Amino acid sequence: MFIGNGLYVTVGSSGRILSSTDAITWTAKFSPTTQDLYLGQYLGNTWIVASTATIASSVDLATWNTASGEDAN
């Protein structure tokens, strides 16, 4: 779980992203991937999530910019 901009956010299997304002009631967010997500961070005003092959960033947890290992070639 990570915290930023007044929200708690957690990531998990099958691209799951959940957010909460109180860490009790959670809301599913749109995910840019169906891969398991292992990492999340809030940096400045940007949310970052990552799987083993994809990293994605968003300012609103709804619209995502993604890059995969395949894009790096």
N, C-alpha and C positions, 0 to 999 in steps of 0.2 A: 504494500500500500504506500502511496505517496500523497503529499498534500501540496496544494497550490491554489491561489486565487479563491480561497474560501471553500474549496472542494477537497474531499477525500476521493482518491481514484485508485482502483485496483485493476490488474490485468490477469489473464489466465488462459486456460485451454480454449482451443478453437477460436482464438482471436477475441475472447471475451474482454470487454471494457465496461466497468461499472463505476458510477460516481454517486457521491452522497454529500449532503451538507452537514450531516450529523453522525456519520459512521454507523447508523442504525438502519435507515431506510435507503435502499440502493436502487439506482436507475440504470438500465442497460443503455449503452451508447453505441452509435454506429461504429463498426470496426473496419479498418482498411484491409484486413486480412482474415483468413480462416486458420492461419497457422497459430500454434500455441505462442502466446506472448509471455516473455520472461522478465522484461525490464520496463520500467516506467519512470519518468522524471518530469518535473515542472521546472523549466528554466526561463526566467524572465517572464514573458507572457506566452510561452509556447509549451505545449504538452508533447512529450517524446515517448513513444512506445517502440519496443523491439522484440523480434523473434530471432531465431538463429539465422534467418535468411533475409529479413525485411526490417527496415527502420522507417518509422513514420512520424510526422510532426503535424500538429494542429494548434490553432489558437482558440478553437471553440469546442473541441471534442466532437465535432460533426463533420467538418471538411478536412480531409487529410492529404498531405503530400507524402508520397512513398518512394523508397528506393530499395531495390533488392540486390543481392549479390550478383545476379545476372546483369543488372544495370551498370555495375562497376567495370565490366570487361570492355 
